[in-house]
């Protein structure tokens, strides 16, 4: 973009050299590192990294056409395979991150037909696994209710749509629509999971964010964390509803969701989930 659209070749080259340096450093020190705020009771437990290397190598090959990057990307793609939160009914918090391995899609257009089938197969295998769960409920919803379940929903829908774009196979299109509709209100609580969407409908309002707490101003478009297993909710520290539960009639011993500022586990806006949701909603916007 910097070179061809903004015509700043010098800055584009500077970014490219920085990317090469970072990639070389990562290759010398393969693995992952976890960070955490000092004294925080919970941490982000990501322990995956080959998907990051696959994406980096694919983009560096796209920028340089140096075959070593393409070979690396393919190696990391095979190492990653179907590795995802999809493999399990529960995971540690942010253990498999990002929740969508978009690297397979990035690499797809750069490889031969046999390798394309392999990459598409990774996506399809994950989709099929979640379908087994989806077929057990009336909403056709195949996402486990771990912390940030809405993030998983957005990224599963995107995985289906990217699979469609890669292969032309629309087998799972209705499944993607069911996930989209769940996020927009077709769920047991009858509420959208996006702040201010729909504008005059039921959406998260009493959200766990400083903007709402300090100013009572709503921030349109934010995606909240979403429903969570009741057993996880009951195990978390510092959760306390500030108001009577307006959705008490729809709660159960399996899964809960609260539109209450005191529930950081289900009603906190999620930045990465919102970013991916922009991509998801933009996808449907382009459909005539």
One Martini backbone bead per residue (centre of mass of N, CA, C, O) as a GRO file, in nm:
protein
  288
    1UNK     BB    1   0.058   0.062  -0.023
    2UNK     BB    2   0.291   0.266   0.014
    3UNK     BB    3   0.399   0.232  -0.280
    4UNK     BB    4   0.128   0.222  -0.479
    5UNK     BB    5  -0.079   0.427  -0.328
    6UNK     BB    6   0.125   0.646  -0.166
    7UNK     BB    7   0.416   0.677  -0.289
    8UNK     BB    8   0.625   0.545  -0.047
    9UNK     BB    9   0.907   0.381  -0.092
   10UNK     BB   10   1.087   0.433   0.154
   11UNK     BB   11   0.886   0.327   0.370
   12UNK     BB   12   0.839   0.048   0.249
   13UNK     BB   13   1.135  -0.047   0.280
   14UNK     BB   14   1.151  -0.012   0.584
   15UNK     BB   15   0.927  -0.219   0.652
   16UNK     BB   16   1.059  -0.461   0.513
   17UNK     BB   17   1.318  -0.471   0.683
   18UNK     BB   18   1.175  -0.506   0.953
   19UNK     BB   19   1.035  -0.773   0.881
   20UNK     BB   20   1.290  -0.936   0.831
   21UNK     BB   21   1.414  -0.904   1.112
   22UNK     BB   22   1.183  -1.031   1.273
   23UNK     BB   23   1.183  -1.302   1.130
   24UNK     BB   24   1.474  -1.384   1.195
   25UNK     BB   25   1.437  -1.377   1.499
   26UNK     BB   26   1.213  -1.594   1.510
   27UNK     BB   27   1.382  -1.828   1.385
   28UNK     BB   28   1.601  -1.825   1.620
   29UNK     BB   29   1.328  -1.809   1.837
   30UNK     BB   30   1.137  -2.040   1.863
   31UNK     BB   31   0.808  -1.966   1.976
   32UNK     BB   32   0.681  -1.851   2.293
   33UNK     BB   33   0.529  -1.562   2.469
   34UNK     BB   34   0.415  -1.453   2.785
   35UNK     BB   35   0.200  -1.203   2.912
   36UNK     BB   36   0.151  -0.984   3.212
   37UNK     BB   37   0.003  -0.826   3.446
   38UNK     BB   38   0.076  -0.714   3.739
   39UNK     BB   39  -0.127  -0.903   3.958
   40UNK     BB   40  -0.302  -1.056   3.781
   41UNK     BB   41  -0.536  -1.324   3.783
   42UNK     BB   42  -0.503  -1.317   3.469
   43UNK     BB   43  -0.412  -1.468   3.154
   44UNK     BB   44  -0.250  -1.503   2.845
   45UNK     BB   45  -0.222  -1.846   2.693
   46UNK     BB   46  -0.047  -1.846   2.452
   47UNK     BB   47   0.098  -2.147   2.250
   48UNK     BB   48   0.115  -2.028   1.960
   49UNK     BB   49   0.323  -1.978   1.627
   50UNK     BB   50   0.316  -2.106   1.335
   51UNK     BB   51   0.095  -1.919   1.215
   52UNK     BB   52   0.262  -1.659   1.224
   53UNK     BB   53   0.492  -1.762   1.038
   54UNK     BB   54   0.324  -1.825   0.793
   55UNK     BB   55   0.222  -1.538   0.739
   56UNK     BB   56   0.493  -1.396   0.721
   57UNK     BB   57   0.610  -1.565   0.488
   58UNK     BB   58   0.390  -1.510   0.280
   59UNK     BB   59   0.428  -1.196   0.273
   60UNK     BB   60   0.731  -1.198   0.199
   61UNK     BB   61   0.693  -1.341  -0.067
   62UNK     BB   62   0.499  -1.133  -0.191
   63UNK     BB   63   0.724  -0.897  -0.170
   64UNK     BB   64   0.999  -1.070  -0.292
   65UNK     BB   65   1.009  -1.369  -0.425
   66UNK     BB   66   1.140  -1.554  -0.214
   67UNK     BB   67   1.149  -1.897  -0.181
   68UNK     BB   68   1.214  -1.932   0.121
   69UNK     BB   69   0.940  -1.823   0.222
   70UNK     BB   70   0.757  -2.033   0.092
   71UNK     BB   71   0.878  -2.280   0.230
   72UNK     BB   72   0.819  -2.187   0.512
   73UNK     BB   73   0.514  -2.155   0.493
   74UNK     BB   74   0.458  -2.456   0.433
   75UNK     BB   75   0.585  -2.570   0.687
   76UNK     BB   76   0.401  -2.412   0.890
   77UNK     BB   77   0.132  -2.514   0.784
   78UNK     BB   78   0.176  -2.813   0.857
   79UNK     BB   79   0.235  -2.764   1.159
   80UNK     BB   80  -0.052  -2.647   1.208
   81UNK     BB   81  -0.303  -2.705   1.046
   82UNK     BB   82  -0.583  -2.753   1.274
   83UNK     BB   83  -0.493  -2.573   1.486
   84UNK     BB   84  -0.733  -2.510   1.751
   85UNK     BB   85  -1.011  -2.452   1.938
   86UNK     BB   86  -1.180  -2.664   1.776
   87UNK     BB   87  -1.053  -2.929   1.914
   88UNK     BB   88  -1.219  -2.813   2.167
   89UNK     BB   89  -1.443  -2.739   2.436
   90UNK     BB   90  -1.177  -2.629   2.578
   91UNK     BB   91  -0.969  -2.353   2.696
   92UNK     BB   92  -0.752  -2.144   2.748
   93UNK     BB   93  -0.696  -1.819   2.766
   94UNK     BB   94  -0.594  -1.760   2.452
   95UNK     BB   95  -0.436  -2.015   2.349
   96UNK     BB   96  -0.567  -1.986   2.050
   97UNK     BB   97  -0.382  -1.748   1.870
   98UNK     BB   98  -0.566  -1.668   1.666
   99UNK     BB   99  -0.896  -1.782   1.606
  100UNK     BB  100  -0.786  -1.728   1.312
  101UNK     BB  101  -0.610  -1.881   1.045
  102UNK     BB  102  -0.523  -1.667   0.788
  103UNK     BB  103  -0.269  -1.797   0.657
  104UNK     BB  104  -0.401  -2.002   0.471
  105UNK     BB  105  -0.525  -1.784   0.289
  106UNK     BB  106  -0.265  -1.630   0.213
  107UNK     BB  107  -0.121  -1.888   0.081
  108UNK     BB  108  -0.312  -2.010  -0.136
  109UNK     BB  109  -0.229  -1.821  -0.397
  110UNK     BB  110   0.095  -1.942  -0.389
  111UNK     BB  111   0.009  -2.234  -0.464
  112UNK     BB  112  -0.054  -2.532  -0.552
  113UNK     BB  113  -0.315  -2.748  -0.584
  114UNK     BB  114  -0.234  -2.951  -0.365
  115UNK     BB  115  -0.191  -2.736  -0.139
  116UNK     BB  116  -0.469  -2.614  -0.151
  117UNK     BB  117  -0.618  -2.866  -0.049
  118UNK     BB  118  -0.482  -2.868   0.225
  119UNK     BB  119  -0.575  -2.589   0.330
  120UNK     BB  120  -0.880  -2.633   0.292
  121UNK     BB  121  -0.889  -2.887   0.475
  122UNK     BB  122  -0.835  -2.749   0.740
  123UNK     BB  123  -1.090  -2.581   0.744
  124UNK     BB  124  -1.299  -2.809   0.705
  125UNK     BB  125  -1.236  -2.976   0.956
  126UNK     BB  126  -1.324  -2.758   1.157
  127UNK     BB  127  -1.612  -2.717   1.066
  128UNK     BB  128  -1.707  -3.011   1.112
  129UNK     BB  129  -1.660  -3.020   1.417
  130UNK     BB  130  -1.871  -2.792   1.488
  131UNK     BB  131  -2.125  -2.926   1.363
  132UNK     BB  132  -2.173  -3.138   1.582
  133UNK     BB  133  -2.261  -2.920   1.784
  134UNK     BB  134  -2.479  -2.766   1.617
  135UNK     BB  135  -2.676  -3.026   1.586
  136UNK     BB  136  -2.764  -3.001   1.915
  137UNK     BB  137  -2.912  -2.725   1.832
  138UNK     BB  138  -3.155  -2.486   1.732
  139UNK     BB  139  -2.923  -2.263   1.626
  140UNK     BB  140  -2.665  -2.372   1.489
  141UNK     BB  141  -2.434  -2.375   1.732
  142UNK     BB  142  -2.060  -2.448   1.742
  143UNK     BB  143  -1.971  -2.293   2.007
  144UNK     BB  144  -1.792  -2.260   2.274
  145UNK     BB  145  -1.841  -2.131   2.622
  146UNK     BB  146  -1.601  -1.954   2.639
  147UNK     BB  147  -1.409  -1.712   2.674
  148UNK     BB  148  -1.499  -1.530   2.405
  149UNK     BB  149  -1.725  -1.660   2.214
  150UNK     BB  150  -1.770  -1.434   2.000
  151UNK     BB  151  -1.497  -1.455   1.867
  152UNK     BB  152  -1.535  -1.741   1.764
  153UNK     BB  153  -1.782  -1.688   1.589
  154UNK     BB  154  -1.660  -1.488   1.393
  155UNK     BB  155  -1.418  -1.677   1.300
  156UNK     BB  156  -1.588  -1.908   1.193
  157UNK     BB  157  -1.740  -1.752   0.979
  158UNK     BB  158  -1.480  -1.666   0.830
  159UNK     BB  159  -1.379  -1.949   0.763
  160UNK     BB  160  -1.613  -2.017   0.578
  161UNK     BB  161  -1.581  -1.777   0.377
  162UNK     BB  162  -1.289  -1.844   0.294
  163UNK     BB  163  -1.347  -2.125   0.192
  164UNK     BB  164  -1.534  -2.033  -0.031
  165UNK     BB  165  -1.325  -1.856  -0.183
  166UNK     BB  166  -1.122  -2.088  -0.237
  167UNK     BB  167  -1.350  -2.321  -0.358
  168UNK     BB  168  -1.681  -2.263  -0.399
  169UNK     BB  169  -1.800  -2.392  -0.143
  170UNK     BB  170  -2.152  -2.382  -0.003
  171UNK     BB  171  -2.221  -2.589   0.227
  172UNK     BB  172  -2.174  -2.363   0.488
  173UNK     BB  173  -2.350  -2.103   0.460
  174UNK     BB  174  -2.585  -2.143   0.665
  175UNK     BB  175  -2.395  -2.153   0.906
  176UNK     BB  176  -2.288  -1.864   0.888
  177UNK     BB  177  -2.570  -1.734   0.922
  178UNK     BB  178  -2.631  -1.846   1.205
  179UNK     BB  179  -2.400  -1.700   1.345
  180UNK     BB  180  -2.476  -1.415   1.269
  181UNK     BB  181  -2.763  -1.426   1.398
  182UNK     BB  182  -2.676  -1.475   1.684
  183UNK     BB  183  -2.520  -1.197   1.711
  184UNK     BB  184  -2.811  -1.039   1.629
  185UNK     BB  185  -3.036  -1.227   1.833
  186UNK     BB  186  -3.045  -1.550   1.773
  187UNK     BB  187  -3.100  -1.614   2.097
  188UNK     BB  188  -3.194  -1.683   2.424
  189UNK     BB  189  -3.178  -1.351   2.492
  190UNK     BB  190  -3.256  -1.156   2.245
  191UNK     BB  191  -2.959  -1.035   2.174
  192UNK     BB  192  -2.736  -0.846   2.079
  193UNK     BB  193  -2.359  -0.825   2.064
  194UNK     BB  194  -2.392  -0.519   1.979
  195UNK     BB  195  -2.341  -0.203   2.016
  196UNK     BB  196  -2.619  -0.036   1.880
  197UNK     BB  197  -2.712  -0.328   1.759
  198UNK     BB  198  -2.977  -0.224   1.704
  199UNK     BB  199  -3.069   0.094   1.764
  200UNK     BB  200  -3.394  -0.007   1.847
  201UNK     BB  201  -3.292  -0.249   2.011
  202UNK     BB  202  -3.143  -0.526   2.150
  203UNK     BB  203  -2.856  -0.436   2.350
  204UNK     BB  204  -2.565  -0.365   2.482
  205UNK     BB  205  -2.522  -0.125   2.761
  206UNK     BB  206  -2.407  -0.237   3.049
  207UNK     BB  207  -2.092  -0.213   3.011
  208UNK     BB  208  -1.747  -0.316   3.056
  209UNK     BB  209  -1.656   0.017   3.067
  210UNK     BB  210  -1.524   0.329   3.120
  211UNK     BB  211  -1.708   0.500   2.946
  212UNK     BB  212  -1.973   0.412   3.085
  213UNK     BB  213  -1.894   0.456   3.384
  214UNK     BB  214  -1.814   0.778   3.350
  215UNK     BB  215  -2.042   0.887   3.106
  216UNK     BB  216  -2.278   0.716   2.969
  217UNK     BB  217  -2.150   0.634   2.697
  218UNK     BB  218  -2.186   0.503   2.389
  219UNK     BB  219  -2.022   0.248   2.178
  220UNK     BB  220  -2.045   0.180   1.870
  221UNK     BB  221  -1.999  -0.175   1.768
  222UNK     BB  222  -1.931  -0.335   2.007
  223UNK     BB  223  -1.807  -0.647   2.103
  224UNK     BB  224  -1.892  -0.883   2.316
  225UNK     BB  225  -1.794  -1.171   2.466
  226UNK     BB  226  -2.024  -1.347   2.586
  227UNK     BB  227  -2.121  -1.640   2.647
  228UNK     BB  228  -2.096  -1.868   2.938
  229UNK     BB  229  -2.014  -2.097   3.129
  230UNK     BB  230  -2.133  -2.137   3.441
  231UNK     BB  231  -1.878  -2.265   3.571
  232UNK     BB  232  -1.695  -2.027   3.495
  233UNK     BB  233  -1.849  -1.793   3.618
  234UNK     BB  234  -1.838  -1.918   3.918
  235UNK     BB  235  -1.498  -1.901   3.918
  236UNK     BB  236  -1.477  -1.602   3.911
  237UNK     BB  237  -1.338  -1.300   3.993
  238UNK     BB  238  -1.540  -1.018   4.085
  239UNK     BB  239  -1.833  -1.096   4.035
  240UNK     BB  240  -2.108  -0.842   4.013
  241UNK     BB  241  -2.421  -0.755   4.009
  242UNK     BB  242  -2.576  -0.426   4.001
  243UNK     BB  243  -2.834  -0.562   3.888
  244UNK     BB  244  -3.099  -0.701   3.808
  245UNK     BB  245  -3.165  -0.973   3.615
  246UNK     BB  246  -3.319  -0.933   3.304
  247UNK     BB  247  -3.234  -1.258   3.218
  248UNK     BB  248  -3.326  -1.479   3.423
  249UNK     BB  249  -3.535  -1.651   3.246
  250UNK     BB  250  -3.268  -1.743   3.044
  251UNK     BB  251  -3.120  -1.890   3.242
  252UNK     BB  252  -2.870  -2.145   3.331
  253UNK     BB  253  -2.656  -2.419   3.415
  254UNK     BB  254  -2.479  -2.377   3.141
  255UNK     BB  255  -2.555  -2.070   3.043
  256UNK     BB  256  -2.445  -1.718   3.041
  257UNK     BB  257  -2.589  -1.373   3.028
  258UNK     BB  258  -2.494  -1.020   3.092
  259UNK     BB  259  -2.628  -0.684   3.115
  260UNK     BB  260  -2.350  -0.598   3.306
  261UNK     BB  261  -2.086  -0.425   3.442
  262UNK     BB  262  -2.005  -0.668   3.651
  263UNK     BB  263  -1.962  -0.850   3.377
  264UNK     BB  264  -1.658  -0.925   3.230
  265UNK     BB  265  -1.715  -1.211   3.085
  266UNK     BB  266  -1.981  -1.108   2.885
  267UNK     BB  267  -1.976  -0.750   2.887
  268UNK     BB  268  -1.705  -0.701   2.733
  269UNK     BB  269  -1.541  -0.535   2.517
  270UNK     BB  270  -1.377  -0.654   2.213
  271UNK     BB  271  -1.127  -0.571   2.005
  272UNK     BB  272  -1.067  -0.824   1.829
  273UNK     BB  273  -1.363  -0.898   1.777
  274UNK     BB  274  -1.439  -0.630   1.637
  275UNK     BB  275  -1.237  -0.639   1.406
  276UNK     BB  276  -1.353  -0.905   1.282
  277UNK     BB  277  -1.647  -0.802   1.255
  278UNK     BB  278  -1.591  -0.600   1.035
  279UNK     BB  279  -1.521  -0.811   0.824
  280UNK     BB  280  -1.787  -0.967   0.834
  281UNK     BB  281  -1.987  -0.729   0.769
  282UNK     BB  282  -1.846  -0.644   0.506
  283UNK     BB  283  -1.906  -0.900   0.353
  284UNK     BB  284  -2.223  -0.857   0.352
  285UNK     BB  285  -2.224  -0.572   0.220
  286UNK     BB  286  -2.122  -0.684  -0.076
  287UNK     BB  287  -2.393  -0.810  -0.103
  288UNK     BB  288  -2.668  -0.771  -0.326
   0.00000   0.00000   0.00000
